[in-house]
Amino acid sequence: MNNKIYKRLFGGFGFVIIVSLLTLFVMSQTYIQNLVYHERLSQMEEVTHQMFRSLEDVIDTHWDEVDVQCNYLYNSLLETDTDLYRYLKKLSELSNYHEKQIELVAVDTAGHYYTEYGRMGLLRGMNYLESAPERVSYVSNSLTKDDSRMVFLEQLSTPITLQSGEKAITLRYFGISQSMTQLNDYFRCDAYENNNSVYVLDNDGFKLFNANDTELLKGHNVYTVLSRMSYLHGSSFAGAKERLARTGACYSNAVLDGTEYFYALKQMENAQWTLAFLVPAEYVAVNTQKLVNIVMVIIIVIAMVFSVITVFVGWFLLRQKQQQELRAEKEANLRLEQYNIHLTQVNDELRQAQDAAAEALQSAERASKAKTDFLSNMSHDIRTPMNAIIGITTLMTKPKPPNSLL
């Protein structure tokens, strides 16, 4: 009965230990994963911050170049559009813009733009000029047939009027455009072994430029793809968009087609660009992830060793207890056996005493019967002569009558 109780207690104790270990493991996993998640986001923020800072510096350099060219334009004596084309061509040759894939661009009040090759048509980015900003920079894929270009335009403080045939044109903006491929080196990320993708987006999330050959997001609208991904750690695309609008940058992670990605959205400070940076999670904070995996393996091994030791100690104590109870039971059985032997001996002696008493009783009864028979016989034999003696004695002692013959 005690063994069953001990086994139940031991089983319950083992179950509690296992449940406690599992609970501790799940809680530690959740806690550690949250720490790792925030650590990976922080690491990604540091890496991308350096990239974005470098791009900001490049954009600032382009604005400096635009300022210089605008000053040159003010000091140039231009009267016709032909003078403008010759001026732009000569300036491009002097500044070696062709090798840098840079073009000088002038925009009139009607929205037409001009390069050294002449009037090129209506500027499709006119929506960026609707509010008449002093400066505007955006990415356009309509300036050439097969190239995305970054455009930097500065409003002329004094519009320049030129004669174009019989018409007059008024130049309102002047600046440069450059092929986006010139920035590919700035979009690469050695920390992630160049496995990242960088997209330049318009205000609605449509792709204007893919910075490298790695195409991680299929589709034309990045925001649509991101909104359909499965988010982790309580994050969401709506929350990311809110942080982007509030702070100009956001970081999050989500799952697409079974692959986890970390991404960043960045609104450039000195250009109307929105950058989308995307990298598979397996490349983010690799050393941190390895360290966490090693720590988790160590924790699991320690937990397993602790569980085995606990079970072994419990089994050993139970076995010791059982052996003690077995020895106590053997000793009790031995004492009981000795007591039974002694009791048997006493019973034998008592039986012998009973037999002797019975035999003595029978002897006493036989003796008593013999005595009774003897006394009975003797009484009969004695009574007959005694009666005669008593009778004679009685007659002799009786007085004689007077007239007795004697």
Secondary structure, 3 states (H helix, E strand, C coil): CHHHHHHHHHHHHHHHHHHHHHHHHHHHHHHHHHHHHHHHHHHHHHHHHHHHHHHHHHHHHHHHHHHHHHHHHHCCCCCEHHHHHHHHHHHHHHCCCCCCCEEEEEEECCCEEEECCEEEEECHHHHHHCCCCCEEEEEECCCCCCCCEEEEEEEEEEEEEEEECCEEEEEEEEEEEEEHHHHHHHHCCHHHCCCCEEEEECCCCEEEEECCCCCCCCCCEHHHHHHCCEECCCCCHHHHHHHHHHHCEEEEEEEECCEEEEEEEEECCCCCCEEEEEEEHHHCCHHHHHHHHHHHHHHHHHHHHHHHHHHHHHHHHHHHHHHHHHHHHHHHHHHHHHHHHHHHHHHHHHHHHHHHHHHHHHHHHHHHHHHHHHHHHHHHHHHHHHHHHHHHHHHHHCCCCCCCCC
